[in-house]
Amino acid sequence: MPEVIMYTTAVCPYCVQAKRLLSEKNVDVTEIRIDLNPSKREEMMTKSNRRSVPQIFIGDTHVGGCDDLYALERDDKLDALLQGR
């Protein structure tokens, strides 16, 4: 299973929703809080070309934000990505 990395902040409801979906799938998430470590915001923006949170990476794939994650789930593509296919 590829590593799942999520850039988040404490007060982001979309971050909570994305973490909830991944938790329901029993996926461990490496959470990087950009509000606690501002240098990680620059890292996130460089990797994703986006400023908003969450930014979700599954392995080498940049999923995007919460809506993008739920779209993958709706299209039955999330499980395959989480399994590295």
Order of alpha helices (4+ residues) and beta strands (2+ residues): beta-alpha-beta-alpha-beta-beta-alpha-alpha
